[in-house]
Amino acid sequence: MSFDFERSQRIAIIGGGPGGYEAALAGAQLGADVTLVESTGVGGSAVLTDVVPSKTLIATADAARAIEDAGDLGVQFYARGDSGKPLKPEVAINLLAINKRTLALAGQQSEDMRERLLDAGVTIISGHGRLEGDDAVIVSTGPDGTDFDRLEADTIIVSVGASPRELPGAMPDGDRILTWKQMYNMSALPEHLVVVGSGVTGAEFASAYMNLGAKVTLVSSREQVLPGEDPDAAKVLEKVFTRGGMTLLAKSRAETVENTGSGVVVTLTDGSTIEGSHCLMAVGGVPNTSGLGLAEAGVQLEKSGHISVNKVGRTSVSNIYATGDCTNLVPLASVSSMLGRTAVFHAMGDAVIPFAEHKIAANIFTSPEIATVGWTSDAEHAIQCKLDLEENPRAKMMGVRDGFVKLFARRLSGTVVGGVVVAPKASELIFPIAMAVERRLTVDQVARVFTAYPSLSGSITDAARSMHGLGVRVEE
């Protein structure tokens, strides 16, 4: 789709990840003269080395697990041996082919996004951008950093993302000690993958490689996997991990990781060691804000290097905005995209709805997936209902053994304020709950919505019906 407007306001965007991409589209839609500066490719690391590749890998792992579990549904796979007798085949994992496809899909997604920006009239410059005061961006376009372009701008948006955090005693080498960006360099399934860090990234890769057939050890510095997430959800995931053969080490912290040439040795702070073939360091990210001229332009930074922004993405400088993992807001691609659009709308005087953290729908792509939205822990001011999926007829048909739907609602009013879904494709099932939170629907209103029978989404309305009259004012 192309836009035919008279270009007026000049917007310069540094970084073409989800936030920068959406900001560029929004600016073009509203008639701005938009220039996007990106050093690696449209989509940034989220598309090329992070979100898109990891979720593609996870989808492949889920397919492998589905084949393994098909026997429980009565589906059996056999090959004929030399004697004519059926032999049950094994699932073979070609990691080289998987990673080749994964990176190809990421590259195609990047190219599709680039074409859409060009169609919208956005100018794309390949290079590294930095601020020159609050009204210009300097772009280094030459291979040796000596060629420069200067872009004057009325509004500047910074969306430069973050990079994997590195620990002094466990520096990634791209061979056996890896960051999440380097996981796609492997040509064969690791014999024993040690994952350091049990946050979202660590849990997702641990789940995927377990389902691909690798031996996995997950090192968590906290008491539970996914610290900060719903405790019931974490318990389900830990049960699935243990049942799948994963070794979970809680309250353990890695001090050093050594590449021995034939494997890795992970030394914990208590002196114990773990021997593996590869190690994934999943210990958080560092914002890519160094050297951008932010402080010189008057932009306030936190001690961590993150850019401080308000609920519309505005920094301490009125015409400079920021979005994505480089800011002090929730590091999710969906949040970055939403804030990118909001920042442009605000800068151009369009109507905006300020960012509200309690309305974020987030998903962790483990198997099963874990999706959340809204407030999920204010037990004093809310009632809740949790229904296990094993009670759902569709789940029974699918052979789903693990998961649940949990709703939270305000006492007296019954307004839905949050939800947790642990299930296959929880990322899809969370949407109706997110709609209920956004539109402030009551449990009775949710309960009256028709769902197909049988369906996993039926557990959402079942939970809502179960909350009728439980500390909630009954609607007339």
Helices and strands as residue ranges (DSSP letters): E 10-14, H 18-29, E 33-38, H 44-48, H 51-69, G 70-73, E 79-80, E 86-87, H 95-120, E 123-126, E 128-131, E 136-140, E 148-152, E 155-158, E 162-164, E 177-178, G 183-185, E 192-196, H 200-212, E 215-219, H 231-243, E 247-249, E 254-259, E 264-268, E 273-276, E 278-281, E 285-287, E 320-322, H 333-347, G 357-359, E 361-364, E 369-374, E 382-388, G 389-391, H 393-398, E 404-410, E 416-423, H 426-438, H 443-447, H 458-466
